Amino acid sequence: MIAPLNTRVYATREEVARAAAALITHTLAAKPDAVLGLPAGQTPVPVYAELRRSCRAGVVDFSQATCFLLDEFIGLDRSNPGSFYQFVSEHLLAGINIDADRVHALDGAASDLDGECDRYETAIETAGGIDLQVLGLGRNGHVGFNEPGDELVARTHRVALRPETRRDNAARFGGSEDLVPLQALSMGMGTILKAKAIVVIAIGEAKANPVERMVRGPVTTRLPASFLQLHPNVSLYLDRAAAERL
């Protein structure tokens, strides 16, 4: 069954950030011990800034929440400044009242990467599954590090990163694409689709094409985000530029 995506368009990226932060705040108000799936990347940065402000103001409480980071570069552990763990810590975790023991991240430097993927799947299941998964949208239609291809892997897995994805992540590595790791670990599309609710955030005209294909196109491994059409509870938060083709 193909489910219509609940699409909301806002005038500015600041309005998108406030709306997405309000959704997360509402989720935690309704279920203080909610399990959140959180991405890195530039898209959620304004959302995280709103959540930090709300936490300081006492509007949102993360003290009972649990979070799972969406993905991580292979070869980087939590202490590496280029890691997604450090990114999310810098932009969100360091500014909210979340228990460090409730923050889960993939270890890109694990000696057994396949075992690390299995461990992560088990940890998500043990936590009761993800209540709200927050996603950005890649320019090539990827979510997490699930890249376009002939097939998708359902569970948390190793993935080879496409050149455009490495270019988009170069800022974390001094602007040098050559320094971006070639591979990463990522929740799989099946893992993402098990979340009880999903919110996708897309900002800017560069996302207009993948947004249109995600909403209107067929479900295809060539656009991993299109698989979100199979989920019954997906909200899509866009600014006008990202929504211009809808």
TIGUPA-298203 format. One record per atom (N, C-alpha, C, O, CB): residue in three letters; x, y, z. Coordinates in steps of 0.05 Angstrom, whole numbers, plus 32768, in hexadecimal, padded with zeros to 4 digits. Glycine has a CB too. Layout:
alaXYZ...
***
This chain:
met80117FE88000met800080008000met801280198000met8025801B8010met7FED80008018ile800B802C7FEFile801A80457FEDile800B80597FFFile7FF3805E7FFBile801C804F7FD0ala801980658012ala800D80788025ala80148094801Cala802B809A8015ala801780738042pro800080A7801Cpro800680C28015pro801880CF802Bpro801380CB8043pro7FEC80D38012leu802C80DD8023leu803E80EA8036leu803081048040leu802581138030leu805980F18029asn80318108805Aasn802681208066asn803981378062asn804C813B8071asn8020811C8085thr80348146804Dthr8047815B8044thr803F8176804Ethr8029817F804Bthr8049815B8025arg80538184805Barg804E819E8066arg806481B1805Barg807C81AB805Carg804F819E8085val805B81C78050val806D81DA8043val806D81F48053val805881FF805Aval806581E08025tyr808581FE8059tyr808882178069tyr8098822B8058tyr80A782248046tyr809682118084ala80948244805Fala80A0825A8050ala80BE825A8051ala80CB8260803Dala809582758059thr80C982548069thr80E68256806Dthr80F0823D807Bthr80E1822E8086thr80EC826F807Darg810B823A8079arg811782248087arg8115822780A5arg8114821380B4arg81348221807Fglu8113823F80AFglu8110824480CCglu80F4823A80D5glu80F2822E80EBglu8113826180D3glu80E0823D80C5glu80C5823380CCglu80C5821580CBglu80B8820880DBglu80B0823F80B8val80D3820980B8val80D581EC80B7val80E281E280D0val80D981CE80DCval80E681E3809Eala80F881EF80D9ala810681E680F1ala80F481E88109ala80F481D5811Aala811F81F780F5arg80E581FD810Carg80D382008123arg80BD81EB8123arg80B781E08137arg80C6821C8123ala80B381E5810Bala809E81D18109ala80A881B58110ala809B81A6811Eala809181D180EDala80BF81AE8105ala80CB8194810Aala80D281918128ala80CE817C8134ala80E4818F80F9ala80DD81A68134ala80E481A58150ala80CB81A28161ala80CB81958175ala80F381BF8159ala80B581AF8159ala809C81AD8167ala809181918166ala808581878179ala808781C1815Bleu80958183814Fleu808C8167814Dleu809B81568160leu808F8145816Eleu8090815D8130ile80B581598162ile80C6814A8175ile80BE81508192ile80BC813E81A2ile80E4814F8171thr80B9816A8197thr80B0817281B2thr8096816581B9thr8092815B81D0thr80AE819081B4his8083816481A6his8069815881ABhis806C813A81B0his805E812E81C1his8056815D8193thr807E812D81A1thr8082811081A4thr808C810B81C1thr808380F881CDthr809781068190leu809E811B81CBleu80A9811681E6leu8095811E81FBleu809581128211leu80C2812681EAala8083813181F6ala806F81388209ala805B8121820Cala8051811B8222ala806081528201ala8054811581F5ala804180FE81F6ala804E80E58201ala804080D5820Dala803780F981DAlys806880E281FClys807680CA8205lys809280D2820Elys80A580D281FDlys807780B381EEpro809680D98227pro80B080E38230pro80C780D0822Cpro80DE80D98229pro80AE80E9824Dasp80C280B6822Basp80D880A38226asp80D9809A8209asp80E280848203asp80D4808B8238ala80D180AB81F7ala80D180A581DAala80ED809F81D0ala810180A981DBala80C580BC81CAval80EE808E81BCval8107808781AEval810880978194val80F780948183val810A806881A9leu811D80A78191leu812080B8817Aleu813780AE8168leu814C80A68172leu812580D58182gly813380AE814Egly814880AA813Bgly815180C48130gly814180D48125gly813F80978124leu816B80CA8132leu817580E5812Bleu818B80E48116leu819C80D38117leu818080F28144pro818980F68102pro819D80F880EDpro81B2810D80F3pro81AE811E8104pro819080FD80D2ala81C8810B80E4ala81DB812180E3ala81D6813180C9ala81C1812E80BDala81F9811680E4gly81E9814180C1gly81E6815180A9gly81DC816D80AFgly81D3817380C5gly81D381438096gln81DD817E809Bgln81D6819A809Egln81B8819E80A1gln81AF81B180AEgln81E081AA8087thr81A8818D8095thr818B81918095thr817F819380B1thr816F81A680B6thr817D817A8087pro8186818180C4pro8179818480DEpro8186819880F1pro817C819C8107pro8179816980EBval819B81A580E9val81A981B880FBval819681CD8106val819681D2811Fval81C081C580EDpro818681DB80F6pro817381EF8101pro815F81E28114pro815681EF8128pro816581FE80EBval815681CA810Eval814381BB8120val815081B6813Bval814481BB8150val813A81A08113tyr816981AE813Atyr817781A88153tyr817C81C28163tyr817A81C2817Ctyr8192819B814Eala818081D88156ala818381F28164ala816981F98172ala816A82038188ala818B82088150glu815281F58165glu813981FA8171glu813581E8818Aglu812A81F1819Eglu812281F5815Dleu813C81CF8188leu813981BD819Eleu814B81C481B6leu814281C281CDleu813F81A08196arg816381CE81B0arg817481D781C6arg816881EF81D4arg816881F081EDarg819081DE81BBarg815D820281C5arg8150821981D1arg8138821081E2arg8133821A81F8arg8148822D81BBser812881FE81D7ser811081F581E5ser811781E681FFser810981E88213ser80FF81E281D3cys812D81D781FEcys813681C88215cys813F81DC822Bcys813881D98242cys814C81B5820Earg814E81F08223arg815782058237arg813F82138243arg8140821B825Barg816982198229ala812A82178233ala81128225823Dala80FF8213824Dala80EB821C8257ala810382318226gly810681F9824Egly80F581E6825Cgly80DC81DD824Dgly80CA81D28259gly80EC81F28276val80DC81E28233val80C581DB8222val80C681BD821Bval80B181B18217val80C581EC8209val80DD81B28218val80E081968211val80F481888224val81078194822Dval80EA819381F3asp80EE816F822Aasp80FE8160823Dasp810881468230asp80F881358228asp80ED815A8256phe81228143822Ephe812E812B8222phe813881178238phe814581038231phe814581338210ser8132811C8251ser813F810C8267ser813880EF8266ser814880DE826Fser813781188281gln812180E8825Bgln811980CC8259gln811B80C1823Dgln811680A98238gln80FD80C88264ala812380D1822Aala812480C9820Eala813C80B88208ala815080B98216ala812380E281FCthr813A80A981F2thr8150809981E8thr815380A181CAthr813F80A781BDthr814B807A81EAcys816C80A281C1cys816F80A881A4cys818380958198cys8196808C81A4cys817980C581A1phe817F8090817Ephe81908080816Dphe819980918155phe8188809C8147phe818380668164leu81B380958152leu81BD80A3813Bleu81BA80928122leu81BE807A8122leu81DA80AC813Fleu81B4809F810Cleu81AC809280F3leu81C3808380E5leu81BF806E80DAleu81A080A580E0asp81DB808F80E6asp81F0808480D6asp820B808E80E0asp820C809F80F2asp81ED808B80B8glu8221808380D5glu823C808B80DDglu8250808280C8glu824C806E80BAglu8244807E80F8phe8265809280C5phe827A808B80B2phe828B807480BDphe8291807280D4phe828D80A480ADile8292806280ABile82A4804C80B2ile82C1805780B6ile82CA806780A6ile82A48036809Cgly82CD804E80CCgly82E8805780D2gly82E9806D80E8gly82FE807380F2gly82F5806180BAleu82D1807780EFleu82D0808D8103leu82C28083811Cleu82AC8078811Aleu82C280A680F7asp82CF80878133asp82C18081814Casp82B4809B8157asp82B680B0814Basp82D580758161arg82A88099816Farg829980AF817Aarg82AA80C8817Farg82A080DE817Earg828C80A78194ser82C380C48184ser82D580DA818Bser82DF80EA8172ser82EA80FF8175ser82EC80D1819Basn82DC80DF815Basn82E680EB8143asn82D68104813Casn82BD8103813Aasn82E680D8812Bpro82E2811B8138pro82D381348133pro82C381338119pro82B081438116pro82E6814B8131gly82C981218107gly82BA811E80EEgly82A2810B80F0gly8292810980DEgly82CB811580D8ser829F80FE8107ser828A80EA810Bser826F80F8810Dser826D810F8116ser828F80D98123phe825A80E98105phe823F80F38109phe823780F58126phe82278105812Dphe822C80E280F9tyr824380E38137tyr823E80E58153tyr82468101815Etyr8238810E816Dtyr824C80CF8163gln825E810A8156gln82688124815Egln8256813A8153gln8251814E8160gln828581288156phe824D8137813Aphe823C814B812Ephe8222814E813Dphe821A81658144phe823681438111val821581388143val81FB813A8151val82008143816Eval81EF81518179val81ED811E8151ser8216813B817Aser821C81448195ser822081638195ser8215817081A7ser82368137819Fglu822E816D8182glu8234818A8180glu821A819A817Cglu821681AE8189glu82478190816Ahis82098190816Ahis81F181A08162his81D9819A8173his81C681AA8173his81EB819A8146leu81D881848182leu81C0817D8192leu81C7817381AEleu81BF817F81C2leu81AF816A8183leu81D4815C81AFleu81D6814D81C8leu81E3815D81DFleu81DB815B81F6leu81E5813481C4ala81F7816D81D8ala8205817D81EDala81F3819381F9ala81FA819E820Eala821E818981E2gly81DD819981ECgly81CC81AF81F5gly81B181A681FFgly81A081B78204gly81C881C281DFile81AD818C8203ile81948182820Eile819981708226ile81AF8167822Aile8183817381F8asn8184816A8235asn8187815B824Easn8182813D8249asn817281308257asn817481658263ile819081318236ile818E81158230ile81A38105823File81BA810F8241ile818F810F8212asp819C80EE8249asp81AF80DC8257asp81C280D08242asp81B980C4822Fasp819F80C68266ala81DC80D48247ala81F080C98234ala81ED80AC822Fala81F380A28219ala820C80CF823Easp81E3809D8243asp81E080808240asp81C98079822Dasp81C680628224asp81DB8073825Barg81B8808C8227arg81A180888215arg81A7809181F9arg8195809181E8arg818980968220val81C0809981F4val81C880A181D9val81D6808A81CBval81EB808181D5val81DA80BB81DAhis81CC808081B6his81D7806981A8his81E28072818Chis81D58081817Ehis81C2805381A4ala81FA80698186ala82068070816Cala821580588161ala821F80478170ala82198088816Fleu821680568147leu82268041813Aleu82448047813Eleu824C805F813Cleu821F803F811Casp825380338142asp827080368145asp827D8030812Aasp828180198122asp827C8023815Bgly82858045811Cgly829180418101gly82AD80358103gly82B8802D80EEgly8293805B80F3ala82B98034811Bala82D38029811Eala82D3800D812Bala82E780028133ala82E5803B812Fala82BB8001812Cala82B97FE68137ala82CA7FD28128ala82CC7FD4810Fala829B7FDD8138ser82D57FBE8136ser82E67FAA8129ser82D57F978118ser82DF7F8C8104ser82F67F9A813Dasp82BC7F938120asp82A97F828111asp82927F938109asp827F7F968118asp82A07F698122leu82927F9E80F1leu827E7FB180E8leu82637FA380E4leu824E7FAF80EAleu82867FBF80CFasp82637F8B80DAasp824A7F7D80D6asp823D7F7780F2asp82257F7880F5asp824E7F6280C7gly824E7F6F8105gly82457F6B8120gly823A7F84812Cgly82277F84813Cgly825B7F5F8131glu82477F9B8126glu823E7FB58130glu82227FBB8126glu82117FC68134glu82517FCB8129cys821D7FB5810Dcys82027FB98101cys81EE7FA8810Fcys81D87FB18115cys82037FB380E3asp81F47F8F8114asp81E27F7D8122asp81DD7F87813Fasp81C67F868149asp81ED7F608123arg81F27F91814Carg81EF7F9B8167arg81DB7FB38167arg81CB7FB58179arg820A7FA48172tyr81DD7FC48153tyr81CC7FDC8152tyr81AF7FD4814Etyr819D7FDF815Btyr81D57FEE813Bglu81AA7FC1813Cglu818F7FB78138glu81837FAC8152glu816C7FB28159glu818E7FA18123thr81937F9D8161thr818A7F92817Athr81847FA8818Ethr81717FA6819Dthr819F7F7E8185ala81957FBC818Fala81917FD281A2ala81777FE1819Cala81697FE981AEala81A97FE581A1ile81717FE68183ile81587FF3817Bile81407FE28184ile812D7FED818File81577FF8815Dglu81427FC8817Fglu812C7FB78186glu81287FB681A5glu81127FB681AFglu81317F9A817Cthr813F7FB581B3thr813E7FB481D1thr81317FCE81DCthr81247FCD81F0thr815A7FB181DCala81367FE481CEala812A7FFE81D7ala810D800081D1ala8100801481D9ala8139801581CAgly81027FED81C3gly80E67FED81BCgly80E07FF981A0gly80C87FFE819Agly80D77FFD81D0gly80F57FFD8190gly80F180098176gly80F180278177gly80EF8033818Cgly80D77FFF816Aile80F380338160ile80F58050815Eile80D9805C815Bile80C98054814Aile810680598145asp80D2806F816Dasp80B8807C816Casp80B780928157asp80A380948148asp80B280898187leu80CC80A28154leu80CC80B78140leu80E880B78133leu80FC80BC8140leu80C580D3814Bgln80E980B28119gln810280B3810Agln810380CD80FAgln80F180D280EAgln8104809A80F7val811780DD80FFval811C80F680F1val812F80F080DAval814480E380DEval8127810C8104leu812980FA80C2leu813980F580ABleu813E810F809Bleu812D8120809Aleu812C80E08098gly815681118090gly815B8124807Agly815881168060gly815380FE805Fgly81778131807Dleu815A8124804Aleu815781198030leu816F8121801Fleu81748138801Bleu813D81228022gly817E810D8015gly819581128004gly818D811C7FE8gly817781167FDFgly81A780FA8002arg819F812A7FDBarg819881347FC0arg8194811D7FADarg818781217F98arg81AF81467FB6asn81A081067FB2asn819B80EF7FA0asn818580DD7FABasn818180C67FA1asn81B580DE7F9Egly817680E67FBFgly815F80D77FC9gly816680C47FDFgly815580B47FE6gly815380C97FB3his817F80C57FEAhis818580B38000his817980BD801Ahis817580D5801Ehis81A380AF8002val817480AA802Cval816D80B18048val818080A08059val818580888053val814F80AB804Egly818A80AC806Fgly81A0809F807Cgly81B6809D8067gly81BA80AF8057gly819980828088phe81C580878067phe81D880828052phe81CE806B8040phe81DE805C8035phe81F4807C805Dasn81B48069803Casn81A980568029asn81AA8063800Easn819980738007asn818C804E8031glu81BE805B7FFEglu81C380687FE5glu81B3805B7FCEglu81AB80437FD0glu81E180667FDEpro81AD806A7FB8pro819F805E7FA1pro81B080477F96pro81C880487F96pro819B80747F8Cgly81A280337F8Cgly81AF801C7F80gly819B80077F77gly8183800C7F75gly81C2800F7F94asp81A57FF07F70asp81947FDA7F66asp81847FCD7F7Casp81707FC07F77asp81A57FC57F58glu818E7FD07F95glu81807FC47FABglu81857FD47FC4glu81997FE37FC5glu81887FA67FAFleu81757FD07FD9leu81797FDD7FF2leu817B7FC78008leu816F7FB18005leu81627FF07FF9val818A7FCD801Dval818D7FBA8033val817A7FC38049val81797FDA8050val81AB7FB9803Dala816B7FB08053ala81567FB78067ala81617FBF8082ala81587FD2808Eala81437F9F806Aarg81757FB0808Carg817E7FB480A7arg81977FC780A7arg81A17FCE8092arg81857F9A80B4thr819F7FCE80BFthr81B87FDE80C2thr81CF7FD080B4thr81D27FB880B7thr81BE7FE380E0his81DF7FDF80A4his81F27FD18093his82097FE4808Bhis82087FFC8091his81E47FC7807Aarg821D7FD9807Earg82337FE88072arg822A7FF18056arg821C7FE38048arg824D7FD78070val82338009804Fval822C80148034val824380238029val825280318037val821380268036ala82478020800Eala825B80318000ala824D804B7FF8ala8238804B7FECala826680227FE7leu825A80617FFEleu824E807B7FFAleu825380847FDDleu826980817FD2leu825A8090800Darg823F80907FD1arg8241809A7FB6arg825080B57FB6arg825180C37FCBarg8225809E7FAApro825D80BC7FA0pro826D80D47F9Fpro825E80ED7FA7pro826980FE7FB5pro827880D87F83glu824480F07F9Fglu823581087FA6glu823081097FC4glu822E811F7FCFglu821B81087F96thr822D80F27FD1thr822980F27FEEthr824280FA7FFCthr824181098010thr822080D67FF7arg825980F17FF2arg827380F97FFEarg827781177FFAarg82828124800Carg828A80E97FF2arg827081217FE3arg8273813E7FDFarg8262814E7FF2arg826B81627FFDarg826C81467FC2asp824A81457FF7asp823781538009asp824081528026asp823781628036asp821C81478006asn8253813F802Casn825C813D8048asn82798148804Basn828581458061asn825C81218051ala828381558037ala829F815E8037ala82A48173804Dala82BA81768057ala82A78168801Cala828F81838053ala829381998067ala829D818F8082ala82AC819D8090ala827981A8806Aarg829581768089arg829E816B80A2arg82BC816380A2arg82C8815E80B6arg828E815280AAphe82C88164808Aphe82E3815B8087phe82F481718079phe8303816B8067phe82E581418076gly82F081898083gly8300819F8079gly82FA81A7805Cgly830A81B4804Fgly831C819A807Bgly82E3819F8052gly82DB81A58037gly82E781928022gly82E38197800Agly82E281C18031ser82F5817E802Bser8302816B8018ser82F281528015ser82F081428027ser831F81658022glu82E7814E7FFDglu82D981357FF7glu82EB811D7FFAglu82E181078002glu82CD81367FDBasp830481207FF4asp831781097FF6asp831A80FF8012asp832280E88016asp833281117FEBleu8314810F8026leu831781078042leu82FE80FA804Dleu82FF80EE8063leu831F811E8053val82E880FB803Eval82CF80EF8047val82D280D08044val82D980C7802Fval82B780FA8037pro82CC80C18059pro82CD80A48057pro82BD8099803Fpro82A980A58037pro82C480978070leu82C780838034leu82BA8077801Dleu82A180678024leu829080618013leu82CD8065800Egln829F805E803Egln828A804D8046gln827E80578061gln82898067806Fgln82948030804Aala8266804D8066ala82588055807Fala8247803E8089ala8243802A807Bala8247806E807Bleu823D804080A1leu8229802F80ACleu820F803F80ADleu820F805680B3leu8231802480C9ser81F9803180A8ser81DF803F80A7ser81C9802D80AFser81C9801580A8ser81DA804C808Cmet81B5803880BEmet819C802980C0met8192802380A4met819580348092met8187803980D0gly8187800C80A0gly817C80058086gly815F800F8082gly815380198095gly817B7FE68082met8155800E806Amet813A80188065met812580088075met81118013807Dmet813480168047gly812A7FEE8078gly81177FDF8088gly81177FE880A5gly81017FEA80B2gly811E7FC18087thr812E7FEE80B0thr81307FF880CBthr8122801380CEthr8113801780E1thr814E7FFB80D4ile8126802580BBile8119803F80BBile80FB803C80B9ile80EC804980C8ile8123805080A3leu80F2802A80A8leu80D5802780A4leu80C7801A80BCleu80AE801A80BDleu80D08017808Blys80D6800E80CElys80CA800380E7lys80C3801980FBlys80B58014810Elys80DD7FEF80F3ala80CE803180F7ala80C78047810Aala80A9804C810Aala809C804980F5ala80D780618103lys809F80538121lys808280588124lys807980718114lys806480728109lys8079805B8141ala808A80858114ala8085809D8104ala809F80A780F9ala80B580A38105ala807880B38116ile809E80B580E2ile80B680BF80D4ile80B080DC80CCile809A80E280C3ile80BD80AD80BCval80C480ED80D0val80C2810880C5val80DB810C80B3val80F1810880BBval80C1811D80DCval80D68116809Bval80EB811B8088val80EC813A8084val80D881478080val80E6810D806Cile810581458086ile810981618083ile81198166806Aile812E815A8067ile8117816E809Cala810F81788059ala811E817F8040ala811D819D803Cala810881A9803Dala811381708027ile813581A88038ile813881C58036ile814781CC801Cile815B81C08016ile814681D1804Fgly813D81E0800Egly814D81EB7FF8gly814681E07FDDgly813B81C97FDBgly816981E87FFDglu814C81EF7FC7glu814581E77FACglu815381CE7FA3glu814981C07F92glu814A81FD7F99ala816A81C87FAFala817981AF7FA7ala816981967FAEala816F81817FA3ala819481AF7FB4lys815681997FC1lys814781817FC9lys812C817F7FBAlys811D816C7FBFlys814281837FE7ala812681927FA9ala810C81927F9Cala8108817A7F8Aala80F2816E7F8Aala810981AC7F8Basn811D81727F7Basn811A815A7F6Aasn811681417F7Aasn810381327F74asn813381587F59pro8127813A7F8Epro812281227F9Dpro810781227FADpro80FB810E7FB0pro8139811D7FB0val80FF813A7FB6val80E5813C7FC3val80CF81347FB0val80BD81257FB7val80E081597FCEglu80CF813F7F98glu80BA81397F84glu80BA811B7F7Eglu80A4810E7F7Eglu80BE81487F6Aarg80D1810F7F7Aarg80D280F37F74arg80CA80E27F8Carg80BE80CC7F88arg80EF80EB7F6Bmet80D180EB7FA4met80C980DC7FBCmet80AB80DB7FBFmet809F80C77FC6met80D680E87FD5val809E80F27FB9val808180F47FBEval807180E97FA7val805D80DB7FABval807A81117FC2arg807A80EE7F8Earg806980E87F76arg807380D07F66arg806480C47F57arg806880FF7F65gly808D80C97F6Agly809880B47F59gly809280987F63gly808680957F78gly80B680B87F56pro809B80847F54pro809880687F5Dpro80AA80627F74pro80BE806F7F78pro809C80557F46val80A3804D7F82val80B580427F97val80CB80337F8Aval80C6801F7F7Cval80A580307FACthr80E4803C7F8Dthr80FA80307F7Fthr811480327F8Fthr811880467F9Ethr80FE803E7F64thr8124801E7F8Dthr813E801E7F9Bthr815080347F90thr8164803B7F9Cthr814C80037F98arg814A803F7F79arg815980557F6Darg815480707F7Barg816280837F77arg815380587F4Fleu813F80707F8Cleu813A80877F9Dleu8130807C7FB8leu811980797FBDleu8124809A7F90pro814380767FCApro813C80697FE3pro812680777FF3pro8116806A7FFFpro815580677FF4ala812580917FF2ala811080A08000ala80F480997FF7ala80E1809C8006ala811580BE7FFEser80F2808F7FDFser80D780887FD4ser80CA80717FE5ser80B2806E7FE5ser80D980807FB7phe80DB80617FF3phe80D0804C8003phe80C08056801Bphe80B180478027phe80E6803A800Dleu80C380708021leu80B3807B8037leu8096807C802Fleu8085807F8041leu80BD8098803Dgln808F807A8016gln80738078800Egln8066805F8019gln804D805E801Bgln807180787FEFleu8076804C8022leu806B8033802Cleu80648035804Aleu805980228056leu807E801C8028his806B804B8057his8067804E8074his804D805E8079his80488071806Ahis807F805D8081pro803D8056808Cpro802380648091pro8025807E809Fpro8010808C80A1pro8011805280A0asn803C808680AAasn803D809E80BAasn805780AE80B5asn806980AE80C6asn803B809780D8val805880BA809Eval806F80CB8096val806680E78092val805380ED8084val807C80C0807Cser807480FA809Fser80708116809Bser80888122808Cser809F811C8093ser806C812580B6leu808281328078leu8097813E8068leu8096815C806Cleu808381698065leu809381378049tyr80AC81688078tyr80AD8184807Etyr80C08192806Atyr80D7818B8069tyr80B68189809Bleu80B581A5805Bleu80C481B18045leu80C381D08047leu80B081DB8052leu80B981A8802Aasp80D881DD803Dasp80D581F98038asp80CB81FD801Basp80C981E9800Casp80F08209803Carg80C582158013arg80B982197FF8arg80CC82107FE2arg80C282057FCEarg80B382367FF5ala80E682147FE6ala80F8820D7FD1ala80F981EF7FCCala80FA81E67FB5ala811582177FD8ala80F881DF7FE2ala80F881C27FDFala80DE81B87FD4ala80DD81A27FC8ala80FE81B57FFAala80C881C77FD7ala80AE81BE7FCEala80A681C97FB3ala808F81C57FAAala809981C77FE2glu80B881D77FA5glu80B081E67F8Dglu80A781D47F76glu809981DE7F65glu80C881F67F83arg80AD81BA7F76arg80A481A97F61arg808B81997F68arg808181897F57arg80BA81957F59leu8080819D7F7Fleu8068818E7F87leu804F819D7F7Eleu803981937F83leu8068818A7FA6
***
